[in-house]
Structure formats: C-alpha cells, structure tokens
C-alpha cells in the first residue's frame, strides 16, 4: 500500500500555492513596506492554520488507532459475545435445615412426610444444600424470530451411570416470534397439569397435581390475544429396550390467560393420550388417558 496523504500536508500545499499566486499578482503593484506587512500577516494566519490542522490530524490518528485490530483478532470497541447474544448467568445457594420429632420418610434428601407406625417417635434432623442451582440463558434475534436457549442444573440425584451429579433440570431451545408462535425443544416443565406449589417436597409432587415433573418434549404454542392453544409430544428416555414403549405422550391444552380473570391468572383444560407398554417385559400395551383442568 502507498503512503497515506494527511490532511495537514494537503492543506499546507494548498495555502502555500495560494499565497504564492497572491503575491505574484501584487508584487508590482505594492510597495516594499506593504508587501512585508502582508507577508507578516499571512505568516501569522499560516501558523494558526497549521495548529488547527495538527489538532485535526491528531484526532484522525486517535480514531484510526481505536479501529485497529488487537493481537487476539478482535477489534477495539467491538461488542462482546455476552452482549451480542444477551448471555446471562443466574443461580442460588440454598441450605435447608429440617427437624421433626418424628422420623423423616424420605429418599435422597427429598423430604416428603414423616413416617407412621413404630418409627414415629424417632426424631430426625436433615441438612441439605442440594437445591443450590446454576443456570445459563442466551438469546438472539433473527429477523422476526427470537432464539433462546436455557440450561439449568442442581445437585440432586445420584452417581448412577446415566445420572451423574450435578443433574440437568432444564435444557431447551425456544423459538418465538411477534405473532404469538413459540416452539420449544428440550427438557422443560410438562406443559399440562403444571401445578407446582411452593413446598419442601421437591419430589414428583403427584399429590399436588404435577404429574410428571420435567420431561424432554417438543411443544408448540400459538396465542390469539389472551387465548393460547398448545400441542406437545413428551417422552422420557427409553430405559428398557424390551418394552414396547416407543410412543410418546400426545398432549394438547387450551388456556385463557388474564382477561376477565385478572393479570397472572389462567383458566385451562388439557388432555393427553399414550398407547404403550408399561411395566415388565411381559406386560402388554395399554391405553392411557389424561384430562386436566
């Protein structure tokens, strides 16, 4: 590449040429004293202009240095990947301390109830930090669509071959647009019978209506004002290849959000169907139905 021509050099040449032309046109018409006075005045003007041009050149050099490429390959001032994809980390540190005058009936730190029978007199104490959580969420817009990914873990579970601690609570990709359409693929809370009261029972919560907790799924939602129509396919991993349990749950729900109910309230009815093998290798396929309101 050739040498860069600075603003200072261009303007200096221009004004020098203009000065020479001006003096050449008046050299015979002015006296020596008048020419000396004009020359002195022009020298002062040139000095002032040179100072201004130097300041402009310094500013140009500063802007060019800011746009220069770093050794790592990233430009100075370029947006980081964290801001470009709206990446956020979140989580909580939690410690549960439970005491009861009766024996806890629990499994793997899930406190469900106290035991009945001869063990009810044995008092119990439990210190449990396993509900400590860590999560990550990122999103990016592509035209009319917004893509969002979420990943969340806690420390429940055990160290069996396919369930190493920490365990994954949530892990999905969600695509949505401004027309009320959303598509979610991955592990999320079940899309029907989603009652989830705040309680010390971290378990399956079937007695509270939360039938399957969290499961891998493909769920499509479409909003029409305050009304949402949902369809979903949901199935846990296949744990026994001898069982005929290929079919996923087929789910649907219609819900009214807010409206006459007020903000934050929902009225919905949903249902599901599955025809699959439940139980041991000798069991047969069974029709299962679900209706939830």
C-alpha distance (Angstrom), angle and dihedral (degrees) to the residues before:
residue distance angle dihedral
X1 . . .
X2 3.82 . .
X3 3.78 125.2 .
X4 3.80 115.4 -79.6
X5 3.84 116.4 -111.7
X6 3.79 108.8 -134.3
X7 3.80 125.7 -142.4
X8 3.79 88.4 -119.6
X9 3.81 94.7 59.3
X10 3.82 94.0 45.7
X11 3.79 95.1 49.8
X12 3.80 92.8 42.9
X13 3.80 91.4 54.6
X14 3.80 91.6 46.0
X15 3.79 95.6 52.5
X16 3.81 92.5 42.2
X17 3.80 90.8 55.2
X18 3.78 91.6 45.8
X19 3.79 90.8 50.9
X20 3.79 92.6 51.2
X21 3.79 91.9 49.7
X22 3.80 90.9 48.2
X23 3.81 92.8 50.5
X24 3.81 93.6 44.4
X25 3.82 90.6 54.6
X26 3.78 94.1 51.1
X27 3.82 104.0 33.5
X28 3.77 93.7 98.6
X29 3.79 95.9 40.0
X30 3.82 99.6 52.9
X31 3.77 133.7 62.6
X32 3.80 121.9 -114.2
X33 3.83 92.6 -105.1
X34 3.79 92.8 51.0
X35 3.80 92.4 48.9
X36 3.82 90.9 50.6
X37 3.82 90.5 51.3
X38 3.82 91.9 49.2
X39 3.81 91.2 47.3
X40 3.82 91.9 51.5
X41 3.81 91.6 49.5
X42 3.82 91.5 49.7
X43 3.81 91.0 49.2
X44 3.80 89.8 56.3
X45 3.81 90.7 48.6
X46 3.81 90.6 49.4
X47 3.80 91.6 51.1
X48 3.81 91.2 51.7
X49 3.79 92.1 47.2
X50 3.81 91.6 48.3
X51 3.81 89.9 54.4
X52 3.80 90.2 51.1
X53 3.81 92.8 47.6
X54 3.78 91.3 48.9
X55 3.80 90.5 54.0
X56 3.82 90.0 49.8
X57 3.82 91.3 49.5
X58 3.80 91.2 49.9
X59 3.82 89.7 53.3
X60 3.81 91.5 50.0
X61 3.82 90.9 50.6
X62 3.80 90.1 50.4
X63 3.83 93.2 51.5
X64 3.80 91.8 46.8
X65 3.80 91.8 51.0
X66 3.83 90.7 52.0
X67 3.81 90.0 54.8
X68 3.80 93.1 48.0
X69 3.80 118.1 115.9
X70 3.81 118.0 -104.8
X71 3.82 119.8 -129.1
X72 3.84 87.9 -107.3
X73 3.81 90.2 60.2
X74 3.81 97.5 -110.3
X75 3.79 120.5 117.6
X76 3.78 119.6 -119.9
X77 3.77 109.4 -101.0
X78 3.83 94.7 15.2
X79 3.84 113.4 142.2
X80 3.80 114.2 -97.7
X81 3.79 121.2 -119.3
X82 3.82 88.3 -111.8
X83 3.81 92.6 62.1
X84 3.82 95.4 35.9
X85 3.81 92.2 58.2
X86 3.83 97.3 29.3
X87 3.80 90.8 -119.9
X88 3.78 116.6 -173.3
X89 3.78 135.1 177.7
X90 3.78 120.8 -150.4
X91 3.76 139.7 166.2
X92 3.76 147.2 125.6
X93 3.78 139.9 -121.6
X94 3.78 111.7 -135.9
X95 3.80 135.5 178.0
X96 3.82 121.3 -171.8
X97 3.79 119.0 -161.5
X98 3.80 115.0 -170.9
X99 3.78 130.2 -177.9
X100 3.78 130.0 175.5
X101 3.79 134.7 168.5
X102 3.82 87.4 -128.4
X103 3.78 130.2 60.4
X104 3.81 116.4 -87.1
X105 3.77 116.4 -117.8
X106 3.77 100.6 -149.7
X107 3.77 144.9 133.4
X108 3.80 124.8 -143.4
X109 3.82 94.1 -15.8
X110 3.81 94.3 -48.0
X111 3.80 102.6 132.2
X112 3.79 106.1 -154.2
X113 3.80 108.0 155.7
X114 3.79 142.4 -38.7
X115 3.77 120.3 -84.4
X116 3.78 123.0 -101.7
X117 3.79 128.5 -146.0
X118 3.79 125.2 36.5
X119 3.81 94.1 -15.1
X120 3.80 97.2 60.8
X121 3.81 91.8 95.1
X122 3.81 94.7 58.6
X123 3.79 107.1 97.2
X124 3.82 118.7 -141.2
X125 3.79 139.4 -153.8
X126 3.81 125.4 -166.5
X127 3.84 129.7 -173.8
X128 3.79 110.2 -168.3
X129 3.85 127.8 174.4
X130 3.81 94.8 162.9
X131 3.82 95.2 106.6
X132 3.82 88.5 71.5
X133 3.81 105.3 124.6
X134 3.78 140.5 -161.2
X135 3.80 125.7 -167.1
X136 3.79 142.5 177.1
X137 3.81 128.8 -162.0
X138 3.82 130.6 -179.5
X139 3.79 133.2 174.9
X140 3.79 139.1 -178.1
X141 3.81 133.8 -179.3
X142 3.81 121.7 -125.2
X143 3.80 108.2 -175.1
X144 3.81 107.9 -64.3
X145 3.82 92.4 -10.1
X146 3.77 129.9 84.4
X147 3.82 117.6 -155.7
X148 3.79 117.2 -157.4
X149 3.78 130.6 179.2
X150 3.80 126.8 -166.9
X151 3.79 132.2 -172.4
X152 3.81 124.7 179.6
X153 3.80 133.9 173.0
X154 3.79 139.3 -178.2
X155 3.82 133.1 180.0
X156 3.80 103.6 -106.9
X157 3.77 121.6 114.2
X158 3.78 129.8 54.6
X159 3.77 140.3 -94.3
X160 3.80 98.4 -93.4
X161 3.79 115.6 141.3
X162 3.79 98.1 -90.4
X163 3.80 100.6 28.4
X164 3.78 108.6 57.6
X165 3.80 119.5 172.9
X166 2.98 124.2 -78.7
X167 3.79 95.6 52.3
X168 3.80 127.3 -154.1
X169 3.79 113.9 -112.2
X170 3.81 98.8 174.6
X171 3.79 131.3 11.0
X172 3.80 119.1 158.5
X173 3.80 147.7 129.0
X174 3.81 118.4 -131.6
X175 3.82 126.1 -163.3
X176 3.82 117.6 -168.1
X177 3.79 138.3 163.1
X178 3.80 137.5 -163.5
X179 3.82 91.2 -98.9
X180 3.80 92.7 73.0
X181 3.81 98.3 -99.2
X182 3.79 122.0 132.6
X183 3.81 132.7 173.5
X184 3.80 119.7 -166.0
X185 3.81 123.2 -171.2
X186 3.80 122.3 -178.8
X187 3.79 139.4 37.4
X188 3.80 114.3 -26.3
X189 3.80 139.5 137.7
X190 3.79 111.9 -61.6
X191 3.82 110.6 -90.2
X192 3.84 96.7 -133.5
X193 3.81 131.0 51.2
X194 3.80 88.8 18.0
X195 3.80 98.3 168.4
X196 3.78 107.3 147.1
X197 3.81 112.7 167.4
X198 3.78 121.0 -170.9
X199 3.78 105.2 -101.3
X200 3.80 139.9 138.9
X201 3.82 88.2 -112.1
X202 3.82 102.2 97.3
X203 3.78 92.2 175.7
X204 3.75 133.4 99.4
X205 3.84 92.4 -56.2
X206 3.80 92.0 -151.4
X207 3.80 90.5 149.4
X208 3.82 87.5 59.5
X209 3.82 93.6 49.6
X210 3.81 99.9 -102.0
X211 3.78 93.3 127.8
X212 3.79 104.7 -176.0
X213 3.80 107.5 9.8
X214 3.86 105.7 -148.7
X215 3.79 125.0 -9.1
X216 3.81 140.1 169.1
X217 3.80 108.5 -95.0
X218 3.79 150.3 155.1
X219 3.81 108.1 -131.7
X220 3.81 128.9 179.3
X221 3.81 121.9 -167.6
X222 3.80 130.3 -173.7
X223 3.80 123.6 -171.8
X224 3.79 124.8 -152.2
X225 3.78 103.0 -174.8
X226 3.82 106.1 -64.7
X227 3.83 92.8 -11.8
X228 3.81 120.5 89.7
X229 3.82 125.5 -166.7
X230 3.81 116.4 -161.8
X231 3.82 135.2 -172.3
X232 3.80 125.4 -178.6
X233 3.80 146.2 174.7
X234 3.80 112.6 -151.5
X235 3.79 132.8 179.0
X236 3.80 139.1 149.6
X237 3.80 119.7 -131.4
X238 3.78 116.6 -74.0
X239 3.81 105.7 -99.9
X240 3.82 99.4 178.9
X241 3.79 119.2 35.5
X242 3.82 90.8 -163.7
X243 3.80 91.5 67.1
X244 3.80 120.4 84.6
X245 3.78 94.6 -128.7
X246 3.79 101.4 129.4
X247 3.79 97.3 122.9
X248 3.81 115.8 90.7
X249 3.78 124.9 -144.5
X250 3.82 111.0 -85.2
X251 3.80 107.9 -146.9
X252 3.80 136.7 -177.6
X253 3.80 135.2 176.1
X254 3.80 140.0 177.6
X255 3.79 117.1 -158.6
X256 3.81 139.9 179.1
X257 3.80 112.6 -144.7
X258 3.79 119.4 -161.1
X259 3.80 112.0 -38.5
X260 3.79 111.4 115.2
X261 3.82 88.8 -4.3
X262 3.79 93.2 64.1
X263 3.79 130.3 -116.4
X264 3.81 115.7 -46.9
X265 3.83 95.7 22.5
X266 3.78 128.4 108.5
X267 3.80 136.1 -168.2
X268 3.81 113.6 -164.5
X269 3.78 144.8 157.9
X270 3.79 122.1 -158.2
X271 3.76 140.8 171.0
X272 3.77 144.0 -173.6
X273 3.81 144.1 -166.5
X274 3.78 136.4 -159.8
X275 3.81 133.4 172.9
X276 3.79 108.9 -165.1
X277 3.78 147.7 117.3
X278 3.81 115.5 -77.5
X279 3.77 122.4 -172.1
X280 3.77 131.1 3.1
X281 3.78 131.2 1.8
X282 3.78 91.6 -90.1
X283 3.81 95.3 54.2
X284 3.80 121.4 106.6
X285 3.76 131.9 -132.5
X286 3.78 112.9 -79.6
X287 3.80 133.4 -163.7
X288 3.79 111.6 -123.1
X289 3.80 123.6 -169.9
X290 3.77 131.7 -170.2
X291 3.81 130.9 -168.0
X292 3.80 119.2 178.1
X293 3.79 130.3 178.6
